[in-house]
Amino acid sequence: MDITFIFISFYLTPILSIIFCLNLVAILKKIKRDEKTATNTFWLTTSFLLIVWSIAVTALLGT
């Protein structure tokens, strides 16, 4: 389990950050046009959760 979060922290965090930014922009555009944002909100929340969780676990492990 330790290796998993270290792997996510070093290799997947940049990808998750791109997903986060793209979904944030998509949500802002959809809000402006008064469209549904459920799917983008799900992916935004999931990517943010994985980013924060992997950083927290990596810091807890002291790596």
C-alpha positions as CSV (number, residue, x, y, z in Angstrom):
1,M,0.0,0.0,0.0
2,D,2.9,2.3,0.7
3,I,4.2,1.9,-2.8
4,T,0.8,2.6,-4.3
5,F,0.6,6.1,-2.8
6,I,4.2,6.9,-3.6
7,F,3.6,5.8,-7.2
8,I,0.4,8.0,-7.3
9,S,2.2,10.9,-5.7
10,F,5.1,10.9,-8.1
11,Y,3.7,9.7,-11.4
12,L,-0.1,10.2,-11.4
13,T,-0.4,13.5,-9.6
14,P,0.5,15.5,-12.8
15,I,-2.1,13.6,-14.8
16,L,-4.7,14.1,-12.0
17,S,-3.8,17.8,-11.9
18,I,-4.5,18.1,-15.6
19,I,-7.8,16.2,-15.2
20,F,-8.7,18.6,-12.3
21,C,-8.0,21.7,-14.3
22,L,-9.8,20.6,-17.4
23,N,-12.9,19.6,-15.4
24,L,-12.9,22.9,-13.5
25,V,-12.8,24.9,-16.8
26,A,-15.6,22.7,-18.2
27,I,-17.7,23.2,-15.1
28,L,-17.2,27.0,-15.3
29,K,-18.3,27.0,-19.0
30,K,-21.3,24.8,-18.3
31,I,-22.4,27.1,-15.4
32,K,-22.2,30.1,-17.7
33,R,-24.5,28.3,-20.2
34,D,-26.7,26.8,-17.5
35,E,-26.0,23.1,-18.4
36,K,-25.7,20.1,-16.1
37,T,-22.3,19.6,-14.4
38,A,-22.7,16.3,-12.6
39,T,-20.2,14.3,-14.5
40,N,-17.5,17.0,-14.5
41,T,-18.1,17.5,-10.8
42,F,-17.6,13.8,-10.1
43,W,-14.3,13.7,-11.9
44,L,-13.2,17.0,-10.4
45,T,-13.9,15.7,-6.9
46,T,-12.3,12.4,-7.6
47,S,-9.1,13.8,-9.0
48,F,-8.8,16.4,-6.1
49,L,-9.4,13.6,-3.5
50,L,-6.7,11.4,-5.0
51,I,-4.2,14.3,-5.3
52,V,-4.7,15.4,-1.6
53,W,-4.8,11.8,-0.3
54,S,-1.6,10.7,-2.1
55,I,0.3,13.8,-0.9
56,A,-1.0,13.3,2.7
57,V,-0.1,9.6,2.8
58,T,3.3,10.3,1.2
59,A,4.0,13.0,3.9
60,L,2.9,10.6,6.6
61,L,5.3,7.9,5.4
62,G,8.1,10.5,5.4
63,T,9.1,10.0,1.8
